[in-house]
Amino acid sequence: MLVTLLVSAAEPSCYSRFVNEWFCWQYVEDRHEQITDALVQHVAITLAALALGVVLAFPLALLARRYTRLESGVLGFSAGLYTIPSLALLPLLVPFTGLAPATVVIGLGLYALTILVRALLDGLRSVPDEVREAARGLGYGRARMLTRVELPLALPVAMAGLRVAAVSTIALTTVGTLVSYGGLGNLISHGVARDFRAELMTAAVLCVVLALVLDVLLVVLQRVLTPWTAGTR
């Protein structure tokens, strides 16, 4: 009995063999290195997946805008990717990319196309025709008009889509635990398997906080890139 009491006293007060609370700051202090590593991995995979999604979505949006016959095919392809369950997509990529972060990044980048292609296409089409005509009258070529006129004016719509894609990607990153690269999802999976409430709750709260922080950062970035829209908000 005395040994049991001594062991119980030496263990953490809110998570142990005898106590399993949902909210436990002592767990955060004791496992801060593990939590930080998972958070950094989560952020890195999310940002890499979003970057890949933008790189792939941009030419697809340009293709759909220039060739209207291909629009339904491009949008159908990007939307169809989202119908593939993540539990199936990631294992399908493993033979080609292995059990590596690239597997998760590629899978999430493909999922992001559903939102990003549509957002970029809608953004480009939101540019008024009279603005394009004025740019042509000033001698703007196709490439210069795209980079100097159309893309800046399309940014508000495109950034709105990027914000949605960012939040979605943060949530989907947790599925990467299937290949051992799920960031905070690894902690969530371990917490569920071991009924470790403090670990599960901490990882889940960090996912929500991360989504809110990234959304705020994207809003700030949009305001910096589009200062001319400040008076119309």
N, C-alpha and C positions, 0 to 999 in steps of 0.2 A: 504493500500500500504506500509506504514511504517513497519507494523508488518511482512509482507511478506519479506521485505528486511532484517529485523533483523533476521528472522528465516533462510533465505538463507545464511546470513553471518555466522551464528552459525554452520551450517552444513558443513561437509567435502567438500573440494573444487573440488574433482574429482569423488566422488560418493555421490549421494543424490537423492532427489525427482526430482531435476532439472538437475542434471549432471550424466551421466552414461558412464564414460570412460573405455576403455579396460585395460589400464595400470595405476595403481593408488597405489603409495607407501604408501599413507596415510591409505588406506584400510589395508595393511599389518601391519602397526604400530598399528592401532586401533583394529584389530582382530587377533593379533599375537598368543594369547592363543588358540583360536579356530583353527587356521591354524596349530599350533604346535601339538595339540592333534590329528588332522586328519592325519598329517604326521607320527607321532609316531604309530598310529594305522595301517596305510598303510604299514609301514616298518615291524611291528610285524607280520601282517597277511602274508605278502610276504615271510618273512624268515621261518615262521612256515610251510607254504604251500610247500616251496622248501625242507625243511627238511623232511616233510612227503613224498613228491614225491621221494626223494632219498631212504628213508627207504623202500618204497614199490617197487621201480624200481630195486634195487639191487638184491633181491632174484629172481625176475622175469627174470632179465637178466641172472643170473646164471642158472636158470631152462631152459631157451631157449638155452643156450650154451651147456649144458650137454645133453639135450634130443632134438635132432634136429627135431624130429617129432612134438614137441610142439612149435617150434619156430614160425611158421606161426600163430598158435593160440594165443600165447602170444603177438606177435606184432599186430595181428589183434584186440585183446582185448584192448590193450593200445591205438591204433589209433582210435578204435571205440568210445572210451570215449570222444574224442575231437569233434566228430560229434554231440554230444548232446548239444543243445544250452544252454548257461549259464542261460538264462531266464527261462529254464525249469528245469535244474539240481538243482539249489539252492532251488527252492520251493519243489522239490521232497525230498530234504534232511531235510527240516524243520520239518516234523512230527517226525523224529528220533533225531534230534539235537537241535531243537527249534530255536528261533531267537537269535542266539549267534554267536560269532566269529568262533566257531568250524565249523559251517555250511559252511562258506566261505573257511576256511582252508582246509577242506576235499574236497570240490568241486575243488579248485585250485590245490590241491595235485594230484587229479585224472587226471586233465587236463595235468599236467606236465609229467605224465607217457609217454605220446606220444613221447616226446623228450628224456626223460631220459633213458627209457628202450633201445631204439635204440642206444643212445650214449654210454651207458655202455657196451652193447653187442658188438658194433663195437670196442670200446676201448680194451676189453678183447681179441678180435680176432686179434687185431693189434700186439699183442705180438708175436715175431718170434718163430717158432717151435724149432729152435736150442737153444734158451734161455731156453725154458722149458726142453729140453733134458739135457742141462747142469745142470739145477737145480736138476733134478732127479738123475743125476750122483753124485751130491754132497749130496744126501740123503734127499732132501726136500720132505716132504709129501704133500698131496693135499692142506690142509689148510695153511701150511706154504708157499707153493709156491704161493697161491692166495694172501696172505697178504704181503709177502716179495718181490715177483717178479712180478706177473701179475698186481696187482692193481697199483703199482707205475708206471709201464710202460704204463698202460692204462689211466693214469691220463690226459695227454694232450688232448686225444680225448674226454674223459668223461667231462672234464672241459669246452671244447668248447660247448658241449651239455648243460651243466649247465648254461652257459652264455646266450644261446638262451632261455632256460626255465625261467631264471630270468627276462629277459626283457618282455617275454610274460606274466609272472605271475604279474608283476607290472601293466601292462595294464589291465589284467583281474580282478585285485583286485577291481578296480573301480565299477565292476558289483555288488560287495557286498552291494552296497547301497540298493539293493532289500530287504535285511534283516537288514538294518540300520547299517551295519558294512562294509562300503566300503572305509574307510579312506578318501583319497582325493576325491574319487568318490562321497561322500556325499556332498562335497562343489560344485563339478561339477553339480550334479543333482539339488541342490538348486539354483545354479546360472542360470541354463537353465530354471528352472520353474519360477523364479522371474525376468528373464532377467537382472541379476546382472552381468554385464560384468567383473568388477574387480575381483569378486569372482571366476568366471568361468576361466578367464585367469590365475589368480594366481595358482589355483589348477592344471590346465593343464601344466603350465610351471614347477611346482614342480614335476609332474609325469615324465616329460622328464629328468629333472635334476637328479631325483632319479634313473632312469634307467641308465643314464650315470655313475653316481657315483658307483652304484652296479657293473656295468660291469668292471669299472676300478679296483675295489677292488678284483673282481674275477681273473682278469689278474695278479694282484700283488700276490694273493694267489697261483695261478698256478706257477708262477716263483719261489716262496718260496718253494713249495712242489716238484718242478721238476727242481732243479738247473742244472742238467746234460744236459738239453735241451738248455741252454743259448747260447752255441756255434753254434747251428744249426739253430737259428732263422734268 
